[in-house]
């Protein structure tokens, strides 16, 4: 089971949850309460001791890349 969290554009954690698969986590991300006009809302996955970006909301003013480069 992997741990996921949603972070707003100010890098504050909105919510955290564990999922067995990325599809379920992505579906959850789409339902987390965040303002509709909120740009830069990020879903992160805890991987090997680090939080990595998994999905970023659209908008063009995001502070973060859409995915972490390996």
C-alpha positions as CSV (number, residue, x, y, z in Angstrom):
1,X,0.0,0.0,0.0
2,X,1.3,3.4,-0.9
3,X,0.8,6.7,0.8
4,X,-0.5,9.7,-1.2
5,X,-1.2,13.3,-0.3
6,X,-2.7,16.4,-1.8
7,X,-0.7,19.7,-1.4
8,X,-1.9,23.1,-2.3
9,X,0.1,25.8,-4.2
10,X,1.3,27.1,-0.8
11,X,2.8,23.7,-0.2
12,X,0.3,23.0,2.7
13,X,-1.0,19.4,2.9
14,X,-4.7,19.3,2.3
15,X,-5.2,15.5,2.9
16,X,-3.3,12.2,3.1
17,X,-4.5,8.7,2.3
18,X,-3.2,5.2,1.6
19,X,-4.1,3.3,-1.6
20,X,-3.3,-0.1,-3.1
21,X,-3.0,1.3,-6.7
22,X,-2.4,4.6,-8.5
23,X,-5.7,4.6,-10.3
24,X,-7.7,4.7,-7.0
25,X,-5.4,7.4,-5.7
26,X,-5.9,9.5,-8.9
27,X,-9.7,9.1,-8.6
28,X,-9.5,10.3,-5.0
29,X,-7.3,13.3,-6.0
30,X,-10.1,14.4,-8.3
31,X,-12.6,14.5,-5.4
32,X,-10.5,16.2,-2.7
33,X,-12.0,19.5,-1.7
34,X,-9.9,22.2,-3.3
35,X,-11.1,25.4,-4.9
36,X,-12.0,25.0,-8.6
37,X,-9.7,27.9,-9.5
38,X,-6.9,26.6,-7.4
39,X,-3.8,26.3,-9.6
40,X,-0.8,24.2,-8.7
41,X,-2.6,21.6,-6.5
42,X,-0.4,18.6,-6.4
43,X,-0.9,14.9,-5.6
44,X,2.3,13.4,-4.3
45,X,3.3,9.7,-3.6
46,X,5.7,8.7,-0.8
47,X,8.4,6.7,-2.6
48,X,11.6,5.5,-1.0
49,X,11.4,8.0,1.8
50,X,10.7,11.0,-0.4
51,X,7.5,12.7,-1.6
52,X,7.3,12.9,-5.4
53,X,4.8,14.7,-7.6
54,X,2.3,12.3,-9.1
55,X,-0.2,14.8,-10.7
56,X,-0.4,18.6,-10.8
57,X,-3.6,20.6,-11.6
58,X,-3.5,22.6,-14.8
59,X,-3.1,26.3,-15.0
60,X,0.3,27.3,-16.2
61,X,1.4,29.1,-13.0
62,X,2.3,26.0,-11.2
63,X,5.4,26.2,-9.0
64,X,6.2,22.5,-9.5
65,X,6.8,20.4,-12.6
66,X,4.1,18.0,-13.6
67,X,6.2,15.0,-12.6
68,X,9.5,14.4,-10.8
69,X,12.4,13.6,-13.2
70,X,14.3,10.5,-12.4
